[in-house]
Amino acid sequence: MRVGVLTGGGDCPGRNAVIRAVVRKGVQEYGYTFTGFRDGWRGPLLDRTVPLGIPAVRPP
């Protein structure tokens, strides 16, 4: 299954941790693939996407 990850923008404590947890669980447990959209709702409209795998969501 392919899953898109889109946030509404603005600051949100814990947002990165939630995205990281969803991607890790989805990839490891279910074999899903994830795509992130940059710039809120502009991302899907302007095709601003980023593949989200486990290496992409690792903390720096």
PDB file of N, CA, C, O and CB in Angstrom:
ATOM      1  N   MET A   1       0.850  -1.162   0.000  1.00  0.00           N
ATOM      2  CA  MET A   1       0.000   0.000   0.000  1.00  0.00           C
ATOM      3  C   MET A   1       0.901   1.231   0.000  1.00  0.00           C
ATOM      4  O   MET A   1       1.953   1.237   0.639  1.00  0.00           O
ATOM      5  CB  MET A   1      -0.970  -0.006   1.221  1.00  0.00           C
ATOM      6  N   ARG A   2       0.499   2.240  -0.696  1.00  0.00           N
ATOM      7  CA  ARG A   2       1.222   3.515  -0.698  1.00  0.00           C
ATOM      8  C   ARG A   2       0.459   4.504   0.174  1.00  0.00           C
ATOM      9  O   ARG A   2      -0.765   4.606   0.093  1.00  0.00           O
ATOM     10  CB  ARG A   2       1.396   4.071  -2.154  1.00  0.00           C
ATOM     11  N   VAL A   3       1.200   5.232   1.011  1.00  0.00           N
ATOM     12  CA  VAL A   3       0.599   6.165   1.951  1.00  0.00           C
ATOM     13  C   VAL A   3       1.250   7.527   1.763  1.00  0.00           C
ATOM     14  O   VAL A   3       2.475   7.625   1.695  1.00  0.00           O
ATOM     15  CB  VAL A   3       0.754   5.668   3.417  1.00  0.00           C
ATOM     16  N   GLY A   4       0.440   8.577   1.679  1.00  0.00           N
ATOM     17  CA  GLY A   4       0.951   9.942   1.608  1.00  0.00           C
ATOM     18  C   GLY A   4       0.881  10.582   2.977  1.00  0.00           C
ATOM     19  O   GLY A   4      -0.092  10.402   3.709  1.00  0.00           O
ATOM     20  N   VAL A   5       1.927  11.336   3.323  1.00  0.00           N
ATOM     21  CA  VAL A   5       1.977  12.021   4.615  1.00  0.00           C
ATOM     22  C   VAL A   5       1.947  13.521   4.345  1.00  0.00           C
ATOM     23  O   VAL A   5       2.836  14.062   3.687  1.00  0.00           O
ATOM     24  CB  VAL A   5       3.260  11.613   5.439  1.00  0.00           C
ATOM     25  N   LEU A   6       0.925  14.179   4.853  1.00  0.00           N
ATOM     26  CA  LEU A   6       0.734  15.611   4.633  1.00  0.00           C
ATOM     27  C   LEU A   6       0.357  16.257   5.965  1.00  0.00           C
ATOM     28  O   LEU A   6      -0.532  15.774   6.666  1.00  0.00           O
ATOM     29  CB  LEU A   6      -0.365  15.877   3.547  1.00  0.00           C
ATOM     30  N   THR A   7       1.030  17.340   6.304  1.00  0.00           N
ATOM     31  CA  THR A   7       0.655  18.081   7.509  1.00  0.00           C
ATOM     32  C   THR A   7       0.106  19.433   7.079  1.00  0.00           C
ATOM     33  O   THR A   7       0.387  19.913   5.981  1.00  0.00           O
ATOM     34  CB  THR A   7       1.874  18.250   8.483  1.00  0.00           C
ATOM     35  N   GLY A   8      -0.670  20.030   7.949  1.00  0.00           N
ATOM     36  CA  GLY A   8      -1.332  21.287   7.623  1.00  0.00           C
ATOM     37  C   GLY A   8      -0.471  22.519   7.810  1.00  0.00           C
ATOM     38  O   GLY A   8      -0.924  23.628   7.526  1.00  0.00           O
ATOM     39  N   GLY A   9       0.749  22.360   8.278  1.00  0.00           N
ATOM     40  CA  GLY A   9       1.623  23.506   8.479  1.00  0.00           C
ATOM     41  C   GLY A   9       1.546  24.010   9.904  1.00  0.00           C
ATOM     42  O   GLY A   9       0.753  23.523  10.710  1.00  0.00           O
ATOM     43  N   GLY A  10       2.362  24.971  10.197  1.00  0.00           N
ATOM     44  CA  GLY A  10       2.408  25.516  11.540  1.00  0.00           C
ATOM     45  C   GLY A  10       3.220  24.633  12.476  1.00  0.00           C
ATOM     46  O   GLY A  10       3.514  23.478  12.169  1.00  0.00           O
ATOM     47  N   ASP A  11       3.574  25.197  13.620  1.00  0.00           N
ATOM     48  CA  ASP A  11       4.350  24.455  14.594  1.00  0.00           C
ATOM     49  C   ASP A  11       3.473  23.445  15.328  1.00  0.00           C
ATOM     50  O   ASP A  11       2.316  23.718  15.650  1.00  0.00           O
ATOM     51  CB  ASP A  11       5.011  25.410  15.586  1.00  0.00           C
ATOM     52  N   CYS A  12       4.041  22.292  15.580  1.00  0.00           N
ATOM     53  CA  CYS A  12       3.309  21.246  16.296  1.00  0.00           C
ATOM     54  C   CYS A  12       4.323  20.397  17.047  1.00  0.00           C
ATOM     55  O   CYS A  12       5.086  19.662  16.421  1.00  0.00           O
ATOM     56  CB  CYS A  12       2.447  20.368  15.317  1.00  0.00           C
ATOM     57  N   PRO A  13       4.349  20.478  18.376  1.00  0.00           N
ATOM     58  CA  PRO A  13       5.285  19.663  19.138  1.00  0.00           C
ATOM     59  C   PRO A  13       5.043  18.175  18.892  1.00  0.00           C
ATOM     60  O   PRO A  13       3.912  17.698  18.987  1.00  0.00           O
ATOM     61  CB  PRO A  13       5.170  19.978  20.631  1.00  0.00           C
ATOM     62  N   GLY A  14       6.088  17.466  18.584  1.00  0.00           N
ATOM     63  CA  GLY A  14       5.994  16.029  18.400  1.00  0.00           C
ATOM     64  C   GLY A  14       5.644  15.573  17.001  1.00  0.00           C
ATOM     65  O   GLY A  14       5.556  14.371  16.750  1.00  0.00           O
ATOM     66  N   ARG A  15       5.442  16.508  16.082  1.00  0.00           N
ATOM     67  CA  ARG A  15       5.056  16.121  14.716  1.00  0.00           C
ATOM     68  C   ARG A  15       6.108  15.225  14.071  1.00  0.00           C
ATOM     69  O   ARG A  15       5.758  14.214  13.463  1.00  0.00           O
ATOM     70  CB  ARG A  15       4.835  17.367  13.851  1.00  0.00           C
ATOM     71  N   ASN A  16       7.380  15.570  14.189  1.00  0.00           N
ATOM     72  CA  ASN A  16       8.434  14.752  13.591  1.00  0.00           C
ATOM     73  C   ASN A  16       8.459  13.349  14.187  1.00  0.00           C
ATOM     74  O   ASN A  16       8.661  12.368  13.471  1.00  0.00           O
ATOM     75  CB  ASN A  16       9.791  15.420  13.779  1.00  0.00           C
ATOM     76  N   ALA A  17       8.255  13.258  15.484  1.00  0.00           N
ATOM     77  CA  ALA A  17       8.244  11.951  16.138  1.00  0.00           C
ATOM     78  C   ALA A  17       7.073  11.101  15.657  1.00  0.00           C
ATOM     79  O   ALA A  17       7.216   9.891  15.483  1.00  0.00           O
ATOM     80  CB  ALA A  17       8.181  12.117  17.655  1.00  0.00           C
ATOM     81  N   VAL A  18       5.928  11.721  15.444  1.00  0.00           N
ATOM     82  CA  VAL A  18       4.761  10.989  14.957  1.00  0.00           C
ATOM     83  C   VAL A  18       5.000  10.493  13.536  1.00  0.00           C
ATOM     84  O   VAL A  18       4.706   9.337  13.230  1.00  0.00           O
ATOM     85  CB  VAL A  18       3.503  11.876  15.010  1.00  0.00           C
ATOM     86  N   ILE A  19       5.528  11.351  12.664  1.00  0.00           N
ATOM     87  CA  ILE A  19       5.818  10.935  11.291  1.00  0.00           C
ATOM     88  C   ILE A  19       6.830   9.797  11.292  1.00  0.00           C
ATOM     89  O   ILE A  19       6.670   8.816  10.566  1.00  0.00           O
ATOM     90  CB  ILE A  19       6.345  12.125  10.457  1.00  0.00           C
ATOM     91  N   ARG A  20       7.864   9.929  12.102  1.00  0.00           N
ATOM     92  CA  ARG A  20       8.890   8.891  12.189  1.00  0.00           C
ATOM     93  C   ARG A  20       8.279   7.562  12.642  1.00  0.00           C
ATOM     94  O   ARG A  20       8.583   6.516  12.069  1.00  0.00           O
ATOM     95  CB  ARG A  20      10.011   9.323  13.157  1.00  0.00           C
ATOM     96  N   ALA A  21       7.432   7.594  13.651  1.00  0.00           N
ATOM     97  CA  ALA A  21       6.820   6.372  14.177  1.00  0.00           C
ATOM     98  C   ALA A  21       5.888   5.727  13.147  1.00  0.00           C
ATOM     99  O   ALA A  21       5.897   4.506  12.988  1.00  0.00           O
ATOM    100  CB  ALA A  21       6.047   6.679  15.466  1.00  0.00           C
ATOM    101  N   VAL A  22       5.096   6.522  12.459  1.00  0.00           N
ATOM    102  CA  VAL A  22       4.174   5.992  11.456  1.00  0.00           C
ATOM    103  C   VAL A  22       4.945   5.336  10.318  1.00  0.00           C
ATOM    104  O   VAL A  22       4.587   4.245   9.873  1.00  0.00           O
ATOM    105  CB  VAL A  22       3.266   7.108  10.910  1.00  0.00           C
ATOM    106  N   VAL A  23       6.004   5.994   9.844  1.00  0.00           N
ATOM    107  CA  VAL A  23       6.790   5.437   8.746  1.00  0.00           C
ATOM    108  C   VAL A  23       7.484   4.151   9.185  1.00  0.00           C
ATOM    109  O   VAL A  23       7.436   3.148   8.473  1.00  0.00           O
ATOM    110  CB  VAL A  23       7.827   6.461   8.248  1.00  0.00           C
ATOM    111  N   ARG A  24       8.121   4.172  10.337  1.00  0.00           N
ATOM    112  CA  ARG A  24       8.838   2.974  10.800  1.00  0.00           C
ATOM    113  C   ARG A  24       7.883   1.786  10.973  1.00  0.00           C
ATOM    114  O   ARG A  24       8.177   0.682  10.516  1.00  0.00           O
ATOM    115  CB  ARG A  24       9.561   3.265  12.131  1.00  0.00           C
ATOM    116  N   LYS A  25       6.769   2.010  11.616  1.00  0.00           N
ATOM    117  CA  LYS A  25       5.800   0.923  11.837  1.00  0.00           C
ATOM    118  C   LYS A  25       5.215   0.441  10.511  1.00  0.00           C
ATOM    119  O   LYS A  25       5.101  -0.762  10.279  1.00  0.00           O
ATOM    120  CB  LYS A  25       4.664   1.390  12.779  1.00  0.00           C
ATOM    121  N   GLY A  26       4.853   1.365   9.657  1.00  0.00           N
ATOM    122  CA  GLY A  26       4.264   0.995   8.372  1.00  0.00           C
ATOM    123  C   GLY A  26       5.213   0.212   7.491  1.00  0.00           C
ATOM    124  O   GLY A  26       4.807  -0.750   6.839  1.00  0.00           O
ATOM    125  N   VAL A  27       6.482   0.618   7.466  1.00  0.00           N
ATOM    126  CA  VAL A  27       7.472  -0.076   6.637  1.00  0.00           C
ATOM    127  C   VAL A  27       7.813  -1.437   7.231  1.00  0.00           C
ATOM    128  O   VAL A  27       7.782  -2.446   6.527  1.00  0.00           O
ATOM    129  CB  VAL A  27       8.748   0.774   6.493  1.00  0.00           C
ATOM    130  N   GLN A  28       8.135  -1.471   8.512  1.00  0.00           N
ATOM    131  CA  GLN A  28       8.608  -2.709   9.147  1.00  0.00           C
ATOM    132  C   GLN A  28       7.504  -3.744   9.337  1.00  0.00           C
ATOM    133  O   GLN A  28       7.730  -4.929   9.091  1.00  0.00           O
ATOM    134  CB  GLN A  28       9.228  -2.392  10.487  1.00  0.00           C
ATOM    135  N   GLU A  29       6.334  -3.330   9.762  1.00  0.00           N
ATOM    136  CA  GLU A  29       5.270  -4.281  10.095  1.00  0.00           C
ATOM    137  C   GLU A  29       4.377  -4.632   8.907  1.00  0.00           C
ATOM    138  O   GLU A  29       3.902  -5.762   8.794  1.00  0.00           O
ATOM    139  CB  GLU A  29       4.422  -3.721  11.205  1.00  0.00           C
ATOM    140  N   TYR A  30       4.152  -3.660   8.022  1.00  0.00           N
ATOM    141  CA  TYR A  30       3.167  -3.862   6.968  1.00  0.00           C
ATOM    142  C   TYR A  30       3.729  -3.789   5.551  1.00  0.00           C
ATOM    143  O   TYR A  30       3.030  -4.129   4.596  1.00  0.00           O
ATOM    144  CB  TYR A  30       2.091  -2.859   7.111  1.00  0.00           C
ATOM    145  N   GLY A  31       4.975  -3.354   5.397  1.00  0.00           N
ATOM    146  CA  GLY A  31       5.578  -3.258   4.072  1.00  0.00           C
ATOM    147  C   GLY A  31       5.039  -2.117   3.231  1.00  0.00           C
ATOM    148  O   GLY A  31       5.136  -2.159   2.005  1.00  0.00           O
ATOM    149  N   TYR A  32       4.473  -1.099   3.862  1.00  0.00           N
ATOM    150  CA  TYR A  32       3.942   0.054   3.134  1.00  0.00           C
ATOM    151  C   TYR A  32       5.076   0.913   2.603  1.00  0.00           C
ATOM    152  O   TYR A  32       6.199   0.853   3.104  1.00  0.00           O
ATOM    153  CB  TYR A  32       3.021   0.889   4.035  1.00  0.00           C
ATOM    154  N   THR A  33       4.782   1.709   1.592  1.00  0.00           N
ATOM    155  CA  THR A  33       5.714   2.740   1.128  1.00  0.00           C
ATOM    156  C   THR A  33       5.067   4.100   1.404  1.00  0.00           C
ATOM    157  O   THR A  33       3.850   4.258   1.299  1.00  0.00           O
ATOM    158  CB  THR A  33       6.060   2.566  -0.413  1.00  0.00           C
ATOM    159  N   PHE A  34       5.899   5.067   1.758  1.00  0.00           N
ATOM    160  CA  PHE A  34       5.398   6.379   2.157  1.00  0.00           C
ATOM    161  C   PHE A  34       5.971   7.475   1.272  1.00  0.00           C
ATOM    162  O   PHE A  34       7.118   7.408   0.830  1.00  0.00           O
ATOM    163  CB  PHE A  34       5.736   6.656   3.620  1.00  0.00           C
ATOM    164  N   THR A  35       5.154   8.472   1.029  1.00  0.00           N
ATOM    165  CA  THR A  35       5.569   9.663   0.305  1.00  0.00           C
ATOM    166  C   THR A  35       5.208  10.861   1.161  1.00  0.00           C
ATOM    167  O   THR A  35       4.087  10.966   1.659  1.00  0.00           O
ATOM    168  CB  THR A  35       4.901   9.747  -1.109  1.00  0.00           C
ATOM    169  N   GLY A  36       6.162  11.765   1.331  1.00  0.00           N
ATOM    170  CA  GLY A  36       5.896  12.997   2.052  1.00  0.00           C
ATOM    171  C   GLY A  36       5.646  14.122   1.074  1.00  0.00           C
ATOM    172  O   GLY A  36       6.238  14.156  -0.005  1.00  0.00           O
ATOM    173  N   PHE A  37       4.777  15.039   1.441  1.00  0.00           N
ATOM    174  CA  PHE A  37       4.480  16.206   0.609  1.00  0.00           C
ATOM    175  C   PHE A  37       5.052  17.444   1.279  1.00  0.00           C
ATOM    176  O   PHE A  37       4.784  17.704   2.452  1.00  0.00           O
ATOM    177  CB  PHE A  37       2.945  16.360   0.378  1.00  0.00           C
ATOM    178  N   ARG A  38       5.833  18.199   0.540  1.00  0.00           N
ATOM    179  CA  ARG A  38       6.433  19.434   1.069  1.00  0.00           C
ATOM    180  C   ARG A  38       5.478  20.610   0.889  1.00  0.00           C
ATOM    181  O   ARG A  38       4.627  20.595   0.000  1.00  0.00           O
ATOM    182  CB  ARG A  38       7.781  19.731   0.369  1.00  0.00           C
ATOM    183  N   ASP A  39       5.621  21.614   1.723  1.00  0.00           N
ATOM    184  CA  ASP A  39       4.881  22.879   1.619  1.00  0.00           C
ATOM    185  C   ASP A  39       3.375  22.715   1.788  1.00  0.00           C
ATOM    186  O   ASP A  39       2.597  23.361   1.087  1.00  0.00           O
ATOM    187  CB  ASP A  39       5.160  23.521   0.288  1.00  0.00           C
ATOM    188  N   GLY A  40       2.965  21.860   2.708  1.00  0.00           N
ATOM    189  CA  GLY A  40       1.535  21.714   2.998  1.00  0.00           C
ATOM    190  C   GLY A  40       0.737  21.263   1.791  1.00  0.00           C
ATOM    191  O   GLY A  40       1.132  20.326   1.097  1.00  0.00           O
ATOM    192  N   TRP A  41      -0.383  21.922   1.535  1.00  0.00           N
ATOM    193  CA  TRP A  41      -1.259  21.524   0.427  1.00  0.00           C
ATOM    194  C   TRP A  41      -0.686  21.856  -0.941  1.00  0.00           C
ATOM    195  O   TRP A  41      -1.183  21.352  -1.948  1.00  0.00           O
ATOM    196  CB  TRP A  41      -2.599  22.186   0.574  1.00  0.00           C
ATOM    197  N   ARG A  42       0.338  22.686  -1.005  1.00  0.00           N
ATOM    198  CA  ARG A  42       0.987  22.944  -2.297  1.00  0.00           C
ATOM    199  C   ARG A  42       1.718  21.704  -2.809  1.00  0.00           C
ATOM    200  O   ARG A  42       1.841  21.510  -4.018  1.00  0.00           O
ATOM    201  CB  ARG A  42       1.972  24.118  -2.176  1.00  0.00           C
ATOM    202  N   GLY A  43       2.198  20.872  -1.901  1.00  0.00           N
ATOM    203  CA  GLY A  43       2.949  19.679  -2.277  1.00  0.00           C
ATOM    204  C   GLY A  43       2.230  18.776  -3.263  1.00  0.00           C
ATOM    205  O   GLY A  43       2.783  18.475  -4.321  1.00  0.00           O
ATOM    206  N   PRO A  44       1.013  18.333  -2.955  1.00  0.00           N
ATOM    207  CA  PRO A  44       0.316  17.482  -3.926  1.00  0.00           C
ATOM    208  C   PRO A  44      -0.036  18.229  -5.218  1.00  0.00           C
ATOM    209  O   PRO A  44      -0.002  17.655  -6.306  1.00  0.00           O
ATOM    210  CB  PRO A  44      -0.954  16.920  -3.300  1.00  0.00           C
ATOM    211  N   LEU A  45      -0.368  19.494  -5.083  1.00  0.00           N
ATOM    212  CA  LEU A  45      -0.759  20.258  -6.268  1.00  0.00           C
ATOM    213  C   LEU A  45       0.403  20.509  -7.217  1.00  0.00           C
ATOM    214  O   LEU A  45       0.229  20.508  -8.436  1.00  0.00           O
ATOM    215  CB  LEU A  45      -1.360  21.574  -5.854  1.00  0.00           C
ATOM    216  N   LEU A  46       1.592  20.727  -6.654  1.00  0.00           N
ATOM    217  CA  LEU A  46       2.765  21.049  -7.469  1.00  0.00           C
ATOM    218  C   LEU A  46       3.750  19.882  -7.555  1.00  0.00           C
ATOM    219  O   LEU A  46       4.883  20.058  -8.004  1.00  0.00           O
ATOM    220  CB  LEU A  46       3.469  22.274  -6.904  1.00  0.00           C
ATOM    221  N   ASP A  47       3.330  18.711  -7.133  1.00  0.00           N
ATOM    222  CA  ASP A  47       4.151  17.499  -7.173  1.00  0.00           C
ATOM    223  C   ASP A  47       5.472  17.666  -6.425  1.00  0.00           C
ATOM    224  O   ASP A  47       6.528  17.266  -6.915  1.00  0.00           O
ATOM    225  CB  ASP A  47       4.427  17.108  -8.612  1.00  0.00           C
ATOM    226  N   ARG A  48       5.403  18.253  -5.247  1.00  0.00           N
ATOM    227  CA  ARG A  48       6.580  18.400  -4.377  1.00  0.00           C
ATOM    228  C   ARG A  48       6.567  17.251  -3.384  1.00  0.00           C
ATOM    229  O   ARG A  48       6.041  17.366  -2.277  1.00  0.00           O
ATOM    230  CB  ARG A  48       6.588  19.793  -3.633  1.00  0.00           C
ATOM    231  N   THR A  49       7.156  16.144  -3.803  1.00  0.00           N
ATOM    232  CA  THR A  49       7.116  14.936  -2.986  1.00  0.00           C
ATOM    233  C   THR A  49       8.515  14.495  -2.584  1.00  0.00           C
ATOM    234  O   THR A  49       9.506  14.840  -3.228  1.00  0.00           O
ATOM    235  CB  THR A  49       6.410  13.814  -3.735  1.00  0.00           C
ATOM    236  N   VAL A  50       8.570  13.726  -1.508  1.00  0.00           N
ATOM    237  CA  VAL A  50       9.814  13.157  -1.001  1.00  0.00           C
ATOM    238  C   VAL A  50       9.512  11.734  -0.566  1.00  0.00           C
ATOM    239  O   VAL A  50       8.576  11.514   0.203  1.00  0.00           O
ATOM    240  CB  VAL A  50      10.408  14.008   0.183  1.00  0.00           C
ATOM    241  N   PRO A  51      10.291  10.751  -1.043  1.00  0.00           N
ATOM    242  CA  PRO A  51      10.076   9.393  -0.539  1.00  0.00           C
ATOM    243  C   PRO A  51      10.470   9.314   0.939  1.00  0.00           C
ATOM    244  O   PRO A  51      11.542   9.779   1.329  1.00  0.00           O
ATOM    245  CB  PRO A  51      10.889   8.363  -1.374  1.00  0.00           C
ATOM    246  N   LEU A  52       9.614   8.735   1.738  1.00  0.00           N
ATOM    247  CA  LEU A  52       9.869   8.612   3.180  1.00  0.00           C
ATOM    248  C   LEU A  52      10.117   7.150   3.523  1.00  0.00           C
ATOM    249  O   LEU A  52       9.180   6.368   3.690  1.00  0.00           O
ATOM    250  CB  LEU A  52       8.677   9.176   4.014  1.00  0.00           C
ATOM    251  N   GLY A  53      11.372   6.801   3.624  1.00  0.00           N
ATOM    252  CA  GLY A  53      11.754   5.486   4.118  1.00  0.00           C
ATOM    253  C   GLY A  53      12.350   5.668   5.498  1.00  0.00           C
ATOM    254  O   GLY A  53      12.424   6.789   5.999  1.00  0.00           O
ATOM    255  N   ILE A  54      12.770   4.595   6.110  1.00  0.00           N
ATOM    256  CA  ILE A  54      13.350   4.676   7.445  1.00  0.00           C
ATOM    257  C   ILE A  54      14.576   5.580   7.484  1.00  0.00           C
ATOM    258  O   ILE A  54      14.692   6.379   8.414  1.00  0.00           O
ATOM    259  CB  ILE A  54      13.719   3.294   7.934  1.00  0.00           C
ATOM    260  N   PRO A  55      15.507   5.497   6.515  1.00  0.00           N
ATOM    261  CA  PRO A  55      16.649   6.410   6.562  1.00  0.00           C
ATOM    262  C   PRO A  55      16.257   7.897   6.462  1.00  0.00           C
ATOM    263  O   PRO A  55      16.929   8.759   7.029  1.00  0.00           O
ATOM    264  CB  PRO A  55      17.603   6.069   5.444  1.00  0.00           C
ATOM    265  N   ALA A  56      15.177   8.182   5.747  1.00  0.00           N
ATOM    266  CA  ALA A  56      14.754   9.567   5.566  1.00  0.00           C
ATOM    267  C   ALA A  56      14.168  10.175   6.833  1.00  0.00           C
ATOM    268  O   ALA A  56      14.197  11.395   6.998  1.00  0.00           O
ATOM    269  CB  ALA A  56      13.744   9.650   4.455  1.00  0.00           C
ATOM    270  N   VAL A  57      13.642   9.355   7.723  1.00  0.00           N
ATOM    271  CA  VAL A  57      13.020   9.898   8.933  1.00  0.00           C
ATOM    272  C   VAL A  57      13.882   9.733  10.177  1.00  0.00           C
ATOM    273  O   VAL A  57      13.454  10.077  11.278  1.00  0.00           O
ATOM    274  CB  VAL A  57      11.690   9.238   9.160  1.00  0.00           C
ATOM    275  N   ARG A  58      15.097   9.208  10.011  1.00  0.00           N
ATOM    276  CA  ARG A  58      16.016   9.092  11.154  1.00  0.00           C
ATOM    277  C   ARG A  58      16.407  10.475  11.666  1.00  0.00           C
ATOM    278  O   ARG A  58      16.613  11.392  10.870  1.00  0.00           O
ATOM    279  CB  ARG A  58      17.282   8.292  10.760  1.00  0.00           C
ATOM    280  N   PRO A  59      16.511  10.632  12.964  1.00  0.00           N
ATOM    281  CA  PRO A  59      16.961  11.929  13.490  1.00  0.00           C
ATOM    282  C   PRO A  59      18.414  12.190  13.071  1.00  0.00           C
ATOM    283  O   PRO A  59      19.200  11.256  12.920  1.00  0.00           O
ATOM    284  CB  PRO A  59      16.827  11.969  15.045  1.00  0.00           C
ATOM    285  N   PRO A  60      18.755  13.458  12.888  1.00  0.00           N
ATOM    286  CA  PRO A  60      20.135  13.778  12.471  1.00  0.00           C
ATOM    287  C   PRO A  60      21.168  13.462  13.518  1.00  0.00           C
ATOM    288  O   PRO A  60      22.359  13.681  13.296  1.00  0.00           O
ATOM    289  CB  PRO A  60      20.242  15.224  12.116  1.00  0.00           C
TER     290      PRO A  60
END
